[in-house]
């Protein structure tokens, strides 16, 4: 059973410091989130960067090495410790800028209250128009500044003639692209990726609700897996589905005879809606669940459809128990007497089947979606019903990059190729949990024997 998991990171600061931060006036400057590079105001051409895990400023230009450009690019995120107008800086390797003994350095997020506060800086006006200064969250009055090209947090009374310039940076375009994900901006999970009508589509769970209580499904499309168009709500359980109005989870889609069939979890039932377009509008042809709660053991959630090369479609689903059945030609019914049950090691949920070179691959998620250990395992077989040979883990957390709980996967093949991608969710970075997740995509690679090489989760 799914369990609501609330894992808020508690940041404990002295009451006097908290009051000081809260009392500060609003500032005109803004440091937008996303990939950014910061140039020193009083040493033009020198950029905030890290080297050997220590912060400094260094010359970076068009002819600089790729490594130097990467070292001078940071992904700006909302402050790890919170605070209005406060930010944190993540490097390409997933580590974070923080101060320790007042020196700026790059370290892995330890998740402690001290680390989160040390890695949070509040944006203030710089010494020249359009520039910013970065005040320490937990040491008010100390600012990030360069001293002999090294980065420290120092009080503003230090070297008053040059301090304002030493602590001011112009915010510029990044030297490199920086973090490329989440591919869909915002909180989403359980992505079903498909190639339909000449475009890639992602159909996710809309996330961020306690108890996973959302009611709406959205669709996003892309031609390149990088730039995504938001098509808005394509199905709203409350007004459009008479038998469910919450827990809109883990949809999937299939195409047959000029119609699209959208299968979804609603109030722990599985429903189906149809449309003539991959973005709807979708309507309920049954007026009832396709698979009602209690139909079999476990939760009746997480549908996925696989259509074989002979045109036969199969529906997979389950939480705690894995099920599958052939769909009838109408795509909205099946023979209940033909439902199969699979025994899969460590299975929790999110079965997704695809076929490559006459091998059937059944991928699935292990552990709880609220656990940082949520991950993907898989099995192979000779038919859509197996029998299945367990092959092990192919996607798991990477704490050095801050990646937790990567799973609830789906797979797509680029058209006319042997290029494959896995879409999945993970805890939102930097401070997500099991109900605050984000969607990303990584390439898949296959070994010569047809097994799947471990997928490297990336930022």
Secondary structure, 3 states (H helix, E strand, C coil): CCCCCCCCCCCCCCHHHHHHHHHCCCCCCCCCCEEEEEEECCCCCEEEEEECCEEEEEECCCCCCHHHHHHCCEEEEECCCCCCCEEEEECCCCCEEEEECCEEEEECCCCCHHHHHHCCEEEEECCCCCEEEEEECCCCCEEEEEECCEEEEEECCCCCCCHHHHCCEEEECCCCCCCCCCCCCCCEEEEEEEEECCEEEEEEEECCCHHHCCCEEEEEEECCCCCCEEEEEEEEHHHHCCCCCCCCEEEEEEEECCEEEEEEEECCEEEEEEECCCCCCCECCCCCCCECCCCCCCECCCCEEEECCCCCEEEEECECCEEEEECCCCCCCCCHHHCEEECCCCEEEEEEEEEECCEEEEEEEECCCCCCCCEEEEEEECCCCCCCEEEEEEECCEHHHCECCCEEEEEEECCCCCCEEEEEEEECCCCCECCEEEEEEEEECECCCCCECCCCCCC
